[in-house]
Amino acid sequence: MMTLIAIFFPCISFLLRGKILTSLLCLILQLTLIGWLPAAIWAVISLQNSRADRRNEKLIRAMRNGR
């Protein structure tokens, strides 16, 4: 669901994740028709990186608790 939001509404994707300044910058970028595609790509990549960071943190916590 968040991936679709990131594609169609890139600035909303950042806003829902609590990144207000990034959301404003993305909104300025997507106001131009040419900037929409880079903004969507940026939002999707940022979302994927955020998910990977959470997954890595979970793995690190599991490894520390397993010792």
mmCIF file as Biopython writes it, N, C-alpha, C and O atoms, coordinates in Angstrom:
data_model
#
loop_
_atom_site.group_PDB
_atom_site.id
_atom_site.type_symbol
_atom_site.label_atom_id
_atom_site.label_alt_id
_atom_site.label_comp_id
_atom_site.label_asym_id
_atom_site.label_entity_id
_atom_site.label_seq_id
_atom_site.pdbx_PDB_ins_code
_atom_site.Cartn_x
_atom_site.Cartn_y
_atom_site.Cartn_z
_atom_site.occupancy
_atom_site.B_iso_or_equiv
_atom_site.auth_seq_id
_atom_site.auth_asym_id
_atom_site.pdbx_PDB_model_num
ATOM 1   N N  . MET A ? 1  ? 0.820  -1.192  0.000   1.0 0.0 1  A 1 
ATOM 2   C CA . MET A ? 1  ? 0.000  0.000   0.000   1.0 0.0 1  A 1 
ATOM 3   C C  . MET A ? 1  ? 0.875  1.273   0.000   1.0 0.0 1  A 1 
ATOM 4   O O  . MET A ? 1  ? 0.626  2.220   -0.746  1.0 0.0 1  A 1 
ATOM 5   N N  . MET A ? 2  ? 1.905  1.258   0.862   1.0 0.0 2  A 1 
ATOM 6   C CA . MET A ? 2  ? 2.782  2.431   0.934   1.0 0.0 2  A 1 
ATOM 7   C C  . MET A ? 2  ? 3.548  2.635   -0.366  1.0 0.0 2  A 1 
ATOM 8   O O  . MET A ? 2  ? 3.876  3.767   -0.722  1.0 0.0 2  A 1 
ATOM 9   N N  . THR A ? 3  ? 3.832  1.559   -1.070  1.0 0.0 3  A 1 
ATOM 10  C CA . THR A ? 3  ? 4.545  1.695   -2.342  1.0 0.0 3  A 1 
ATOM 11  C C  . THR A ? 3  ? 3.680  2.432   -3.354  1.0 0.0 3  A 1 
ATOM 12  O O  . THR A ? 3  ? 4.185  3.270   -4.100  1.0 0.0 3  A 1 
ATOM 13  N N  . LEU A ? 4  ? 2.392  2.135   -3.393  1.0 0.0 4  A 1 
ATOM 14  C CA . LEU A ? 4  ? 1.488  2.836   -4.303  1.0 0.0 4  A 1 
ATOM 15  C C  . LEU A ? 4  ? 1.375  4.312   -3.932  1.0 0.0 4  A 1 
ATOM 16  O O  . LEU A ? 4  ? 1.335  5.176   -4.808  1.0 0.0 4  A 1 
ATOM 17  N N  . ILE A ? 5  ? 1.324  4.592   -2.649  1.0 0.0 5  A 1 
ATOM 18  C CA . ILE A ? 5  ? 1.287  5.984   -2.206  1.0 0.0 5  A 1 
ATOM 19  C C  . ILE A ? 5  ? 2.579  6.687   -2.616  1.0 0.0 5  A 1 
ATOM 20  O O  . ILE A ? 5  ? 2.554  7.840   -3.044  1.0 0.0 5  A 1 
ATOM 21  N N  . ALA A ? 6  ? 3.706  5.992   -2.484  1.0 0.0 6  A 1 
ATOM 22  C CA . ALA A ? 6  ? 4.994  6.580   -2.858  1.0 0.0 6  A 1 
ATOM 23  C C  . ALA A ? 6  ? 5.060  6.875   -4.353  1.0 0.0 6  A 1 
ATOM 24  O O  . ALA A ? 6  ? 5.698  7.845   -4.761  1.0 0.0 6  A 1 
ATOM 25  N N  . ILE A ? 7  ? 4.413  6.055   -5.171  1.0 0.0 7  A 1 
ATOM 26  C CA . ILE A ? 7  ? 4.439  6.266   -6.614  1.0 0.0 7  A 1 
ATOM 27  C C  . ILE A ? 7  ? 3.510  7.403   -7.022  1.0 0.0 7  A 1 
ATOM 28  O O  . ILE A ? 7  ? 3.902  8.285   -7.785  1.0 0.0 7  A 1 
ATOM 29  N N  . PHE A ? 8  ? 2.287  7.385   -6.518  1.0 0.0 8  A 1 
ATOM 30  C CA . PHE A ? 8  ? 1.294  8.360   -6.969  1.0 0.0 8  A 1 
ATOM 31  C C  . PHE A ? 8  ? 1.295  9.662   -6.171  1.0 0.0 8  A 1 
ATOM 32  O O  . PHE A ? 8  ? 0.959  10.717  -6.710  1.0 0.0 8  A 1 
ATOM 33  N N  . PHE A ? 9  ? 1.669  9.597   -4.892  1.0 0.0 9  A 1 
ATOM 34  C CA . PHE A ? 9  ? 1.712  10.789  -4.035  1.0 0.0 9  A 1 
ATOM 35  C C  . PHE A ? 9  ? 3.026  10.786  -3.250  1.0 0.0 9  A 1 
ATOM 36  O O  . PHE A ? 9  ? 3.026  10.522  -2.048  1.0 0.0 9  A 1 
ATOM 37  N N  . PRO A ? 10 ? 4.138  11.076  -3.919  1.0 0.0 10 A 1 
ATOM 38  C CA . PRO A ? 10 ? 5.444  10.972  -3.246  1.0 0.0 10 A 1 
ATOM 39  C C  . PRO A ? 10 ? 5.572  11.816  -1.978  1.0 0.0 10 A 1 
ATOM 40  O O  . PRO A ? 10 ? 6.140  11.356  -0.987  1.0 0.0 10 A 1 
ATOM 41  N N  . CYS A ? 11 ? 5.056  13.033  -1.998  1.0 0.0 11 A 1 
ATOM 42  C CA . CYS A ? 11 ? 5.222  13.884  -0.809  1.0 0.0 11 A 1 
ATOM 43  C C  . CYS A ? 11 ? 4.408  13.355  0.375   1.0 0.0 11 A 1 
ATOM 44  O O  . CYS A ? 11 ? 4.824  13.506  1.524   1.0 0.0 11 A 1 
ATOM 45  N N  . ILE A ? 12 ? 3.268  12.745  0.109   1.0 0.0 12 A 1 
ATOM 46  C CA . ILE A ? 12 ? 2.444  12.160  1.170   1.0 0.0 12 A 1 
ATOM 47  C C  . ILE A ? 12 ? 3.177  10.976  1.813   1.0 0.0 12 A 1 
ATOM 48  O O  . ILE A ? 12 ? 3.080  10.754  3.020   1.0 0.0 12 A 1 
ATOM 49  N N  . SER A ? 13 ? 3.899  10.234  0.998   1.0 0.0 13 A 1 
ATOM 50  C CA . SER A ? 13 ? 4.661  9.092   1.515   1.0 0.0 13 A 1 
ATOM 51  C C  . SER A ? 13 ? 5.674  9.543   2.561   1.0 0.0 13 A 1 
ATOM 52  O O  . SER A ? 13 ? 5.800  8.927   3.619   1.0 0.0 13 A 1 
ATOM 53  N N  . PHE A ? 14 ? 6.396  10.624  2.257   1.0 0.0 14 A 1 
ATOM 54  C CA . PHE A ? 14 ? 7.364  11.147  3.230   1.0 0.0 14 A 1 
ATOM 55  C C  . PHE A ? 14 ? 6.651  11.698  4.457   1.0 0.0 14 A 1 
ATOM 56  O O  . PHE A ? 14 ? 7.115  11.515  5.583   1.0 0.0 14 A 1 
ATOM 57  N N  . LEU A ? 15 ? 5.541  12.363  4.246   1.0 0.0 15 A 1 
ATOM 58  C CA . LEU A ? 15 ? 4.801  12.957  5.354   1.0 0.0 15 A 1 
ATOM 59  C C  . LEU A ? 15 ? 4.267  11.890  6.309   1.0 0.0 15 A 1 
ATOM 60  O O  . LEU A ? 15 ? 4.307  12.078  7.525   1.0 0.0 15 A 1 
ATOM 61  N N  . LEU A ? 16 ? 3.775  10.786  5.781   1.0 0.0 16 A 1 
ATOM 62  C CA . LEU A ? 16 ? 3.254  9.711   6.622   1.0 0.0 16 A 1 
ATOM 63  C C  . LEU A ? 16 ? 4.344  9.042   7.448   1.0 0.0 16 A 1 
ATOM 64  O O  . LEU A ? 16 ? 4.066  8.460   8.497   1.0 0.0 16 A 1 
ATOM 65  N N  . ARG A ? 17 ? 5.587  9.125   6.974   1.0 0.0 17 A 1 
ATOM 66  C CA . ARG A ? 17 ? 6.697  8.542   7.717   1.0 0.0 17 A 1 
ATOM 67  C C  . ARG A ? 17 ? 7.364  9.553   8.638   1.0 0.0 17 A 1 
ATOM 68  O O  . ARG A ? 17 ? 8.387  9.249   9.251   1.0 0.0 17 A 1 
ATOM 69  N N  . GLY A ? 18 ? 6.797  10.754  8.743   1.0 0.0 18 A 1 
ATOM 70  C CA . GLY A ? 18 ? 7.293  11.744  9.691   1.0 0.0 18 A 1 
ATOM 71  C C  . GLY A ? 18 ? 8.433  12.596  9.200   1.0 0.0 18 A 1 
ATOM 72  O O  . GLY A ? 18 ? 9.080  13.268  10.004  1.0 0.0 18 A 1 
ATOM 73  N N  . LYS A ? 19 ? 8.703  12.596  7.920   1.0 0.0 19 A 1 
ATOM 74  C CA . LYS A ? 19 ? 9.793  13.396  7.359   1.0 0.0 19 A 1 
ATOM 75  C C  . LYS A ? 19 ? 9.199  14.652  6.724   1.0 0.0 19 A 1 
ATOM 76  O O  . LYS A ? 19 ? 8.966  14.698  5.516   1.0 0.0 19 A 1 
ATOM 77  N N  . ILE A ? 20 ? 8.962  15.653  7.539   1.0 0.0 20 A 1 
ATOM 78  C CA . ILE A ? 20 ? 8.232  16.843  7.106   1.0 0.0 20 A 1 
ATOM 79  C C  . ILE A ? 20 ? 9.036  17.686  6.126   1.0 0.0 20 A 1 
ATOM 80  O O  . ILE A ? 20 ? 8.511  18.074  5.082   1.0 0.0 20 A 1 
ATOM 81  N N  . LEU A ? 21 ? 10.286 17.976  6.433   1.0 0.0 21 A 1 
ATOM 82  C CA . LEU A ? 21 ? 11.091 18.807  5.534   1.0 0.0 21 A 1 
ATOM 83  C C  . LEU A ? 21 ? 11.336 18.103  4.198   1.0 0.0 21 A 1 
ATOM 84  O O  . LEU A ? 21 ? 11.314 18.738  3.144   1.0 0.0 21 A 1 
ATOM 85  N N  . THR A ? 22 ? 11.566 16.809  4.246   1.0 0.0 22 A 1 
ATOM 86  C CA . THR A ? 22 ? 11.747 16.039  3.017   1.0 0.0 22 A 1 
ATOM 87  C C  . THR A ? 22 ? 10.470 16.050  2.200   1.0 0.0 22 A 1 
ATOM 88  O O  . THR A ? 22 ? 10.511 16.106  0.971   1.0 0.0 22 A 1 
ATOM 89  N N  . SER A ? 23 ? 9.344  15.996  2.877   1.0 0.0 23 A 1 
ATOM 90  C CA . SER A ? 23 ? 8.051  16.040  2.198   1.0 0.0 23 A 1 
ATOM 91  C C  . SER A ? 23 ? 7.855  17.369  1.470   1.0 0.0 23 A 1 
ATOM 92  O O  . SER A ? 23 ? 7.362  17.395  0.342   1.0 0.0 23 A 1 
ATOM 93  N N  . LEU A ? 24 ? 8.235  18.459  2.106   1.0 0.0 24 A 1 
ATOM 94  C CA . LEU A ? 24 ? 8.115  19.771  1.471   1.0 0.0 24 A 1 
ATOM 95  C C  . LEU A ? 24 ? 9.025  19.886  0.252   1.0 0.0 24 A 1 
ATOM 96  O O  . LEU A ? 24 ? 8.623  20.417  -0.783  1.0 0.0 24 A 1 
ATOM 97  N N  . LEU A ? 25 ? 10.238 19.391  0.379   1.0 0.0 25 A 1 
ATOM 98  C CA . LEU A ? 25 ? 11.161 19.405  -0.755  1.0 0.0 25 A 1 
ATOM 99  C C  . LEU A ? 25 ? 10.632 18.547  -1.902  1.0 0.0 25 A 1 
ATOM 100 O O  . LEU A ? 25 ? 10.731 18.932  -3.066  1.0 0.0 25 A 1 
ATOM 101 N N  . CYS A ? 26 ? 10.081 17.406  -1.577  1.0 0.0 26 A 1 
ATOM 102 C CA . CYS A ? 26 ? 9.509  16.523  -2.585  1.0 0.0 26 A 1 
ATOM 103 C C  . CYS A ? 26 ? 8.290  17.176  -3.247  1.0 0.0 26 A 1 
ATOM 104 O O  . CYS A ? 26 ? 8.092  17.032  -4.453  1.0 0.0 26 A 1 
ATOM 105 N N  . LEU A ? 27 ? 7.486  17.879  -2.477  1.0 0.0 27 A 1 
ATOM 106 C CA . LEU A ? 27 ? 6.324  18.573  -3.035  1.0 0.0 27 A 1 
ATOM 107 C C  . LEU A ? 27 ? 6.759  19.635  -4.033  1.0 0.0 27 A 1 
ATOM 108 O O  . LEU A ? 27 ? 6.159  19.772  -5.099  1.0 0.0 27 A 1 
ATOM 109 N N  . ILE A ? 28 ? 7.795  20.384  -3.693  1.0 0.0 28 A 1 
ATOM 110 C CA . ILE A ? 28 ? 8.308  21.394  -4.620  1.0 0.0 28 A 1 
ATOM 111 C C  . ILE A ? 28 ? 8.807  20.737  -5.897  1.0 0.0 28 A 1 
ATOM 112 O O  . ILE A ? 28 ? 8.587  21.249  -6.994  1.0 0.0 28 A 1 
ATOM 113 N N  . LEU A ? 29 ? 9.482  19.596  -5.750  1.0 0.0 29 A 1 
ATOM 114 C CA . LEU A ? 29 ? 9.978  18.879  -6.918  1.0 0.0 29 A 1 
ATOM 115 C C  . LEU A ? 29 ? 8.841  18.346  -7.780  1.0 0.0 29 A 1 
ATOM 116 O O  . LEU A ? 29 ? 8.907  18.426  -9.007  1.0 0.0 29 A 1 
ATOM 117 N N  . GLN A ? 30 ? 7.812  17.809  -7.162  1.0 0.0 30 A 1 
ATOM 118 C CA . GLN A ? 30 ? 6.746  17.193  -7.938  1.0 0.0 30 A 1 
ATOM 119 C C  . GLN A ? 30 ? 5.740  18.199  -8.485  1.0 0.0 30 A 1 
ATOM 120 O O  . GLN A ? 30 ? 4.861  17.813  -9.256  1.0 0.0 30 A 1 
ATOM 121 N N  . LEU A ? 31 ? 5.834  19.447  -8.124  1.0 0.0 31 A 1 
ATOM 122 C CA . LEU A ? 31 ? 4.938  20.449  -8.694  1.0 0.0 31 A 1 
ATOM 123 C C  . LEU A ? 31 ? 5.179  20.639  -10.181 1.0 0.0 31 A 1 
ATOM 124 O O  . LEU A ? 31 ? 4.276  21.031  -10.921 1.0 0.0 31 A 1 
ATOM 125 N N  . THR A ? 32 ? 6.388  20.363  -10.611 1.0 0.0 32 A 1 
ATOM 126 C CA . THR A ? 32 ? 6.660  20.413  -12.044 1.0 0.0 32 A 1 
ATOM 127 C C  . THR A ? 32 ? 6.373  19.036  -12.624 1.0 0.0 32 A 1 
ATOM 128 O O  . THR A ? 32 ? 6.591  18.022  -11.961 1.0 0.0 32 A 1 
ATOM 129 N N  . LEU A ? 33 ? 5.892  18.996  -13.844 1.0 0.0 33 A 1 
ATOM 130 C CA . LEU A ? 33 ? 5.548  17.722  -14.460 1.0 0.0 33 A 1 
ATOM 131 C C  . LEU A ? 33 ? 6.784  16.846  -14.639 1.0 0.0 33 A 1 
ATOM 132 O O  . LEU A ? 33 ? 6.720  15.630  -14.460 1.0 0.0 33 A 1 
ATOM 133 N N  . ILE A ? 34 ? 7.912  17.468  -14.993 1.0 0.0 34 A 1 
ATOM 134 C CA . ILE A ? 34 ? 9.148  16.721  -15.186 1.0 0.0 34 A 1 
ATOM 135 C C  . ILE A ? 34 ? 9.665  16.185  -13.852 1.0 0.0 34 A 1 
ATOM 136 O O  . ILE A ? 34 ? 10.283 15.121  -13.814 1.0 0.0 34 A 1 
ATOM 137 N N  . GLY A ? 35 ? 9.422  16.901  -12.771 1.0 0.0 35 A 1 
ATOM 138 C CA . GLY A ? 35 ? 9.910  16.496  -11.457 1.0 0.0 35 A 1 
ATOM 139 C C  . GLY A ? 35 ? 9.111  15.387  -10.813 1.0 0.0 35 A 1 
ATOM 140 O O  . GLY A ? 35 ? 9.542  14.820  -9.809  1.0 0.0 35 A 1 
ATOM 141 N N  . TRP A ? 36 ? 7.946  15.063  -11.372 1.0 0.0 36 A 1 
ATOM 142 C CA . TRP A ? 36 ? 7.104  14.036  -10.763 1.0 0.0 36 A 1 
ATOM 143 C C  . TRP A ? 36 ? 7.799  12.672  -10.753 1.0 0.0 36 A 1 
ATOM 144 O O  . TRP A ? 36 ? 7.799  11.985  -9.732  1.0 0.0 36 A 1 
ATOM 145 N N  . LEU A ? 37 ? 8.382  12.285  -11.872 1.0 0.0 37 A 1 
ATOM 146 C CA . LEU A ? 37 ? 9.041  10.982  -11.960 1.0 0.0 37 A 1 
ATOM 147 C C  . LEU A ? 37 ? 10.229 10.866  -11.000 1.0 0.0 37 A 1 
ATOM 148 O O  . LEU A ? 37 ? 10.321 9.867   -10.287 1.0 0.0 37 A 1 
ATOM 149 N N  . PRO A ? 38 ? 11.138 11.839  -10.952 1.0 0.0 38 A 1 
ATOM 150 C CA . PRO A ? 38 ? 12.224 11.734  -9.959  1.0 0.0 38 A 1 
ATOM 151 C C  . PRO A ? 38 ? 11.707 11.720  -8.515  1.0 0.0 38 A 1 
ATOM 152 O O  . PRO A ? 38 ? 12.265 11.031  -7.662  1.0 0.0 38 A 1 
ATOM 153 N N  . ALA A ? 39 ? 10.647 12.476  -8.246  1.0 0.0 39 A 1 
ATOM 154 C CA . ALA A ? 39 ? 10.088 12.491  -6.892  1.0 0.0 39 A 1 
ATOM 155 C C  . ALA A ? 39 ? 9.512  11.120  -6.532  1.0 0.0 39 A 1 
ATOM 156 O O  . ALA A ? 39 ? 9.688  10.648  -5.408  1.0 0.0 39 A 1 
ATOM 157 N N  . ALA A ? 40 ? 8.832  10.487  -7.475  1.0 0.0 40 A 1 
ATOM 158 C CA . ALA A ? 40 ? 8.261  9.159   -7.230  1.0 0.0 40 A 1 
ATOM 159 C C  . ALA A ? 40 ? 9.368  8.129   -7.023  1.0 0.0 40 A 1 
ATOM 160 O O  . ALA A ? 40 ? 9.274  7.285   -6.131  1.0 0.0 40 A 1 
ATOM 161 N N  . ILE A ? 41 ? 10.408 8.195   -7.838  1.0 0.0 41 A 1 
ATOM 162 C CA . ILE A ? 41 ? 11.528 7.258   -7.696  1.0 0.0 41 A 1 
ATOM 163 C C  . ILE A ? 41 ? 12.214 7.460   -6.351  1.0 0.0 41 A 1 
ATOM 164 O O  . ILE A ? 41 ? 12.548 6.497   -5.662  1.0 0.0 41 A 1 
ATOM 165 N N  . TRP A ? 42 ? 12.420 8.716   -5.988  1.0 0.0 42 A 1 
ATOM 166 C CA . TRP A ? 42 ? 13.044 9.045   -4.710  1.0 0.0 42 A 1 
ATOM 167 C C  . TRP A ? 42 ? 12.210 8.493   -3.549  1.0 0.0 42 A 1 
ATOM 168 O O  . TRP A ? 42 ? 12.764 7.922   -2.610  1.0 0.0 42 A 1 
ATOM 169 N N  . ALA A ? 43 ? 10.899 8.657   -3.604  1.0 0.0 43 A 1 
ATOM 170 C CA . ALA A ? 43 ? 10.029 8.195   -2.529  1.0 0.0 43 A 1 
ATOM 171 C C  . ALA A ? 43 ? 10.052 6.670   -2.412  1.0 0.0 43 A 1 
ATOM 172 O O  . ALA A ? 43 ? 10.088 6.133   -1.305  1.0 0.0 43 A 1 
ATOM 173 N N  . VAL A ? 44 ? 10.032 5.977   -3.541  1.0 0.0 44 A 1 
ATOM 174 C CA . VAL A ? 44 ? 10.043 4.510   -3.510  1.0 0.0 44 A 1 
ATOM 175 C C  . VAL A ? 44 ? 11.380 3.995   -2.966  1.0 0.0 44 A 1 
ATOM 176 O O  . VAL A ? 44 ? 11.399 3.084   -2.139  1.0 0.0 44 A 1 
ATOM 177 N N  . ILE A ? 45 ? 12.486 4.567   -3.421  1.0 0.0 45 A 1 
ATOM 178 C CA . ILE A ? 45 ? 13.797 4.134   -2.936  1.0 0.0 45 A 1 
ATOM 179 C C  . ILE A ? 45 ? 13.936 4.425   -1.443  1.0 0.0 45 A 1 
ATOM 180 O O  . ILE A ? 45 ? 14.465 3.602   -0.696  1.0 0.0 45 A 1 
ATOM 181 N N  . SER A ? 46 ? 13.466 5.582   -1.011  1.0 0.0 46 A 1 
ATOM 182 C CA . SER A ? 46 ? 13.525 5.932   0.400   1.0 0.0 46 A 1 
ATOM 183 C C  . SER A ? 46 ? 12.688 4.968   1.243   1.0 0.0 46 A 1 
ATOM 184 O O  . SER A ? 46 ? 13.099 4.575   2.334   1.0 0.0 46 A 1 
ATOM 185 N N  . LEU A ? 47 ? 11.526 4.595   0.738   1.0 0.0 47 A 1 
ATOM 186 C CA . LEU A ? 47 ? 10.664 3.643   1.440   1.0 0.0 47 A 1 
ATOM 187 C C  . LEU A ? 47 ? 11.350 2.287   1.557   1.0 0.0 47 A 1 
ATOM 188 O O  . LEU A ? 47 ? 11.319 1.671   2.622   1.0 0.0 47 A 1 
ATOM 189 N N  . GLN A ? 48 ? 11.962 1.819   0.485   1.0 0.0 48 A 1 
ATOM 190 C CA . GLN A ? 48 ? 12.651 0.530   0.511   1.0 0.0 48 A 1 
ATOM 191 C C  . GLN A ? 48 ? 13.842 0.566   1.475   1.0 0.0 48 A 1 
ATOM 192 O O  . GLN A ? 48 ? 14.086 -0.405  2.191   1.0 0.0 48 A 1 
ATOM 193 N N  . ASN A ? 49 ? 14.578 1.673   1.497   1.0 0.0 49 A 1 
ATOM 194 C CA . ASN A ? 49 ? 15.702 1.809   2.432   1.0 0.0 49 A 1 
ATOM 195 C C  . ASN A ? 49 ? 15.224 1.821   3.877   1.0 0.0 49 A 1 
ATOM 196 O O  . ASN A ? 49 ? 15.873 1.252   4.755   1.0 0.0 49 A 1 
ATOM 197 N N  . SER A ? 50 ? 14.107 2.457   4.119   1.0 0.0 50 A 1 
ATOM 198 C CA . SER A ? 50 ? 13.541 2.498   5.466   1.0 0.0 50 A 1 
ATOM 199 C C  . SER A ? 50 ? 13.147 1.100   5.928   1.0 0.0 50 A 1 
ATOM 200 O O  . SER A ? 50 ? 13.399 0.717   7.070   1.0 0.0 50 A 1 
ATOM 201 N N  . ARG A ? 51 ? 12.530 0.351   5.034   1.0 0.0 51 A 1 
ATOM 202 C CA . ARG A ? 51 ? 12.150 -1.028  5.374   1.0 0.0 51 A 1 
ATOM 203 C C  . ARG A ? 51 ? 13.386 -1.885  5.635   1.0 0.0 51 A 1 
ATOM 204 O O  . ARG A ? 51 ? 13.389 -2.695  6.561   1.0 0.0 51 A 1 
ATOM 205 N N  . ALA A ? 52 ? 14.422 -1.719  4.839   1.0 0.0 52 A 1 
ATOM 206 C CA . ALA A ? 52 ? 15.655 -2.484  5.029   1.0 0.0 52 A 1 
ATOM 207 C C  . ALA A ? 52 ? 16.318 -2.120  6.355   1.0 0.0 52 A 1 
ATOM 208 O O  . ALA A ? 52 ? 16.834 -2.998  7.046   1.0 0.0 52 A 1 
ATOM 209 N N  . ASP A ? 53 ? 16.310 -0.846  6.718   1.0 0.0 53 A 1 
ATOM 210 C CA . ASP A ? 53 ? 16.885 -0.417  7.991   1.0 0.0 53 A 1 
ATOM 211 C C  . ASP A ? 53 ? 16.151 -1.050  9.165   1.0 0.0 53 A 1 
ATOM 212 O O  . ASP A ? 53 ? 16.780 -1.522  10.112  1.0 0.0 53 A 1 
ATOM 213 N N  . ARG A ? 54 ? 14.809 -1.063  9.107   1.0 0.0 54 A 1 
ATOM 214 C CA . ARG A ? 54 ? 14.031 -1.688  10.178  1.0 0.0 54 A 1 
ATOM 215 C C  . ARG A ? 54 ? 14.313 -3.187  10.264  1.0 0.0 54 A 1 
ATOM 216 O O  . ARG A ? 54 ? 14.424 -3.737  11.360  1.0 0.0 54 A 1 
ATOM 217 N N  . ARG A ? 55 ? 14.429 -3.841  9.123   1.0 0.0 55 A 1 
ATOM 218 C CA . ARG A ? 55 ? 14.727 -5.274  9.093   1.0 0.0 55 A 1 
ATOM 219 C C  . ARG A ? 55 ? 16.105 -5.545  9.682   1.0 0.0 55 A 1 
ATOM 220 O O  . ARG A ? 55 ? 16.274 -6.498  10.443  1.0 0.0 55 A 1 
ATOM 221 N N  . ASN A ? 56 ? 17.085 -4.725  9.342   1.0 0.0 56 A 1 
ATOM 222 C CA . ASN A ? 56 ? 18.432 -4.905  9.875   1.0 0.0 56 A 1 
ATOM 223 C C  . ASN A ? 56 ? 18.487 -4.674  11.378  1.0 0.0 56 A 1 
ATOM 224 O O  . ASN A ? 56 ? 19.166 -5.408  12.095  1.0 0.0 56 A 1 
ATOM 225 N N  . GLU A ? 57 ? 17.783 -3.669  11.854  1.0 0.0 57 A 1 
ATOM 226 C CA . GLU A ? 57 ? 17.730 -3.419  13.295  1.0 0.0 57 A 1 
ATOM 227 C C  . GLU A ? 57 ? 17.112 -4.602  14.033  1.0 0.0 57 A 1 
ATOM 228 O O  . GLU A ? 57 ? 17.571 -4.973  15.114  1.0 0.0 57 A 1 
ATOM 229 N N  . LYS A ? 58 ? 16.087 -5.185  13.458  1.0 0.0 58 A 1 
ATOM 230 C CA . LYS A ? 58 ? 15.434 -6.340  14.068  1.0 0.0 58 A 1 
ATOM 231 C C  . LYS A ? 58 ? 16.400 -7.524  14.122  1.0 0.0 58 A 1 
ATOM 232 O O  . LYS A ? 58 ? 16.456 -8.234  15.127  1.0 0.0 58 A 1 
ATOM 233 N N  . LEU A ? 59 ? 17.158 -7.739  13.051  1.0 0.0 59 A 1 
ATOM 234 C CA . LEU A ? 59 ? 18.136 -8.818  13.033  1.0 0.0 59 A 1 
ATOM 235 C C  . LEU A ? 59 ? 19.254 -8.594  14.046  1.0 0.0 59 A 1 
ATOM 236 O O  . LEU A ? 59 ? 19.694 -9.536  14.705  1.0 0.0 59 A 1 
ATOM 237 N N  . ILE A ? 60 ? 19.709 -7.365  14.171  1.0 0.0 60 A 1 
ATOM 238 C CA . ILE A ? 60 ? 20.767 -7.045  15.137  1.0 0.0 60 A 1 
ATOM 239 C C  . ILE A ? 60 ? 20.278 -7.291  16.556  1.0 0.0 60 A 1 
ATOM 240 O O  . ILE A ? 60 ? 20.997 -7.868  17.372  1.0 0.0 60 A 1 
ATOM 241 N N  . ARG A ? 61 ? 19.045 -6.852  16.855  1.0 0.0 61 A 1 
ATOM 242 C CA . ARG A ? 61 ? 18.484 -7.092  18.192  1.0 0.0 61 A 1 
ATOM 243 C C  . ARG A ? 61 ? 18.357 -8.590  18.473  1.0 0.0 61 A 1 
ATOM 244 O O  . ARG A ? 61 ? 18.638 -9.038  19.585  1.0 0.0 61 A 1 
ATOM 245 N N  . ALA A ? 62 ? 17.934 -9.366  17.471  1.0 0.0 62 A 1 
ATOM 246 C CA . ALA A ? 62 ? 17.786 -10.805 17.658  1.0 0.0 62 A 1 
ATOM 247 C C  . ALA A ? 62 ? 19.139 -11.463 17.895  1.0 0.0 62 A 1 
ATOM 248 O O  . ALA A ? 62 ? 19.244 -12.388 18.701  1.0 0.0 62 A 1 
ATOM 249 N N  . MET A ? 63 ? 20.167 -11.001 17.206  1.0 0.0 63 A 1 
ATOM 250 C CA . MET A ? 63 ? 21.503 -11.567 17.397  1.0 0.0 63 A 1 
ATOM 251 C C  . MET A ? 63 ? 22.049 -11.234 18.784  1.0 0.0 63 A 1 
ATOM 252 O O  . MET A ? 63 ? 22.692 -12.071 19.418  1.0 0.0 63 A 1 
ATOM 253 N N  . ARG A ? 64 ? 21.798 -10.025 19.250  1.0 0.0 64 A 1 
ATOM 254 C CA . ARG A ? 64 ? 22.290 -9.633  20.579  1.0 0.0 64 A 1 
ATOM 255 C C  . ARG A ? 64 ? 21.568 -10.398 21.678  1.0 0.0 64 A 1 
ATOM 256 O O  . ARG A ? 64 ? 22.186 -10.780 22.672  1.0 0.0 64 A 1 
ATOM 257 N N  . ASN A ? 65 ? 20.273 -10.626 21.515  1.0 0.0 65 A 1 
ATOM 258 C CA . ASN A ? 65 ? 19.505 -11.346 22.535  1.0 0.0 65 A 1 
ATOM 259 C C  . ASN A ? 65 ? 19.785 -12.835 22.509  1.0 0.0 65 A 1 
ATOM 260 O O  . ASN A ? 65 ? 19.541 -13.528 23.497  1.0 0.0 65 A 1 
ATOM 261 N N  . GLY A ? 66 ? 20.293 -13.337 21.396  1.0 0.0 66 A 1 
ATOM 262 C CA . GLY A ? 66 ? 20.568 -14.760 21.273  1.0 0.0 66 A 1 
ATOM 263 C C  . GLY A ? 66 ? 21.845 -15.201 21.967  1.0 0.0 66 A 1 
ATOM 264 O O  . GLY A ? 66 ? 22.051 -16.397 22.173  1.0 0.0 66 A 1 
ATOM 265 N N  . ARG A ? 67 ? 22.693 -14.274 22.326  1.0 0.0 67 A 1 
ATOM 266 C CA . ARG A ? 67 ? 23.983 -14.633 22.954  1.0 0.0 67 A 1 
ATOM 267 C C  . ARG A ? 67 ? 23.828 -15.034 24.357  1.0 0.0 67 A 1 
ATOM 268 O O  . ARG A ? 67 ? 24.813 -15.363 25.017  1.0 0.0 67 A 1 
#
